[in-house]
């Protein structure tokens, strides 16, 4: 089974999650603050991390950013909070968290989310960036209808990254500048990606959710984060 790191400043939450995960056959390591979590991560890479957002010394989102900047975010991280806003959850997802659990956490939701997180292949940031840039080039140039019709899956990221895609001889990949920070380039591609699927599926959020592999709640948050206007989407839907 998996080795899971639980990071939460509330002893009751740590003990409860520990008991549940032990009963499921997992190996569990506990940390009550960011300092202990850092030490645990440096000792060995866990298979999955359950990370509380609100902690007294360093909050979970800041720790997530720290791991990401240090190249240590190579394991699935699921954020937890009983008071987080939608913007906080979106920010954590943008940094690299795979999911978000709202406290109080139900047993079924906990186990389902952990199973989904453990099922995700480990993909490095470089591989993700290369895969997204490759699909962006295909979407913009129109060279491959088959690739354009596929959702951006983790499997597709790995396949494309394995081909060691080289950028063009100039600073542009389609309409995306390669001279800008990775986050900005990624956002440009994701806008193109979601606008493509919205248009292709006549702005049906159900079909777009199925095509992109995102739950509807996550999809709505992603569109809001990227600045894709909801009123415009509703208008387009009614016109179609």
N, C-alpha and C positions, 0 to 999 in steps of 0.2 A: 504494500500500500504506500501512501504518500507521506512525506515528511512536511508537516505544516507548522508554520510559525504564526502564533497568535499574539498580536500586539494590542494591548488595551490596558488603560490605567485603572479600570474597575476590577477588583479581585473577583467579584461575583461573576462578571462576564467571562473572565479568563477561566475560572473553574468550570463554569457551565459548558463553555465551548470545548474545553479540554476533555470533559467526561463524554460528551457527545462524539467527539472525533476519535477518542480512544475506543469507544464502543464500536465505531465503524472500522476499526483496524488500523487507523493512521498512527504515525509517530508524531507527537506534539511537543513543540518547544514554546515556552511562554516568555513574554517580555512585557513589563509594565510601563515602559517609556521608550523614547526614541534611542537613548543611549544603549539600553539593553538590546534593542532591535538591531542597531548597527553592529554590535559585537556578535550577535547570533548570525547575521548575514555574512560577516567576514569569516566566521568559523567554517561555515558550510552553506552552500546555496540550498535553500528550501525548495520543495516542489511547488509550494503555494504559500502566500502570506495573507492572513486576515488582519487588516490594518485599521485601527480606529482613527477617525479624523481628529476628534477633540482630545488632546492630551496636554498636560500642564507645561512640559518643557518645550518640546517641539511638536507641532501638530502633524497629523498624518500626511497631509498634502505637501508640507515642506519636506518631510522625510522622503516622500515619493519623488519629488523634484531632485533631491540630493542623490538618491540612488540612480535616477535617470542620467544626471549630469556626470556621474562617476562610472557609467557603464555597468552598473550593478542591477539594473532592472531587467534581468533576463529570466525572470520567473513571473507567473501570473500573480497579480496583487488584487485582492477584493477589499474595497473600502467599506467601513462600517460607521454608522452614526445614527443618533436619535434626533439630531437637531440640524443636520446639514440642509442647506438650500439646494435648489436645482442647479444654480450657478456653481456651487461647490462641487457637486457631483459631476457636472460637465467638465469643470477644470481638472478634476482627478482623472477622468476618462481621457481627456486630451493629453495629459502627461504620460499616461500609459496604464492606468488601472483597467482591468478587464471587466469589472462589474462593481455594483454598489448594493449594500444591504442596509436597509433601514431598521433600526432597533425600535421595538423589540423584534427579534428575528425569530420567525417560525422555524420549526425543525425541518419541515418539508422544503421551505425556501432555502435554508442554509445548505442542506445536502445537495439539492438540485444545482445551486450556484457553484458549490465546490466541485461537483462532478463535471460541470461544464468548463470550469477554469482549468481543471487537471487535464481535460481532453484537448486543450489547445496546445499545438506544437510550440516549442520555444523558438521564437523568431527574433533575431537581433535587430536593433534599430536600423543598421545599415541595409539589411535585407529588406526590411519594410520599405525603406526609402527607395531602394532600387526597383522594387516591384511596383510601387505606386507611380514612379516616373515612367516605367515601361508601359504601364496601362494608360497613363496620361498621354503618351506619345501616340498610342494606338487610337485612343478616343479622338484626339485632335486631328490626326492625319487621315483617319478613315481608311487605313490600310487593311484592317482586319475586322469584318463584321462579327466574326465568331468571338473574338476577344472582347469586343465592345459590349456584347450581349451578356457577358458573364459578370456576376457580382464580384466584388473585391474580397476574396476569401483568403484565409491564412494559407491554405494550400497553394493558391495561385501566387501569393507572395513568395513562398519558398521556391516554387518552380521557376519563377522569373529571376529571382535572386541567384539561383544556381547557374543561370546562363551567363553570369558576370557581364551584365549589360554595361556597355561603355557609353558615356554621354556623347553628344554631337561635338563637332569641332568648334562650335561657337558657344555662347553663353545662354542659349535658349534651347529649351526642349518643348517643341510646339510653341505655345504662347507663354510658357512658364520660364521665368528667368532663373538660371542656376546660380546667379551671383547673390541671391537673397538668402536669408537664414532658412534652414530646413523646415522649421515650423510654418513659415509664411508660404514656402513652395508647396508644402503638404496641404495647407488650407486651400490654395488655389486649385490644386488637383481635385480635392474633395468637393469643392464647389462645382467643378466641371462634371465630376462623377455623379453627384446627386442630381444636378440639373438634367443630366442625360437620362437618368432612370425616371425622374419625375415626368419628363416629356414623353419618354418611351411608353410609360404605363399610364398616360393620360392623368397624371397627378393622383392616382389611386394609392393612398398610403398603405393599404393592405398589400397590394402587389409590389410596391417599392420595398416594403419591409421584407417580403419573401425574397425578392431579387438580391437585395443587399445583405441579407442575413442578419439584419438588426431587428430587435424587438421594437414595436411601435413607439414605446415610451422613449427608448434610446434614440430612435430615428428622429422624433420630434425635437429632442434635446440637441441632436447633432445639427439639424437644420437651423435651429435658433442660434446655435453657436457660430455657424458659418454665415449668418446674416441673410439666409434665404427667407424672404418675407412671407409670412404665413397668409396674410390677406391676399397676396398675389397668387399663392398656390390655390386658395379657395376659389378665387375668381377664375383661374384657369380651369379648375375642375368643373365649375358650373357651366363654362362656355363649351366644354367638351361634351 
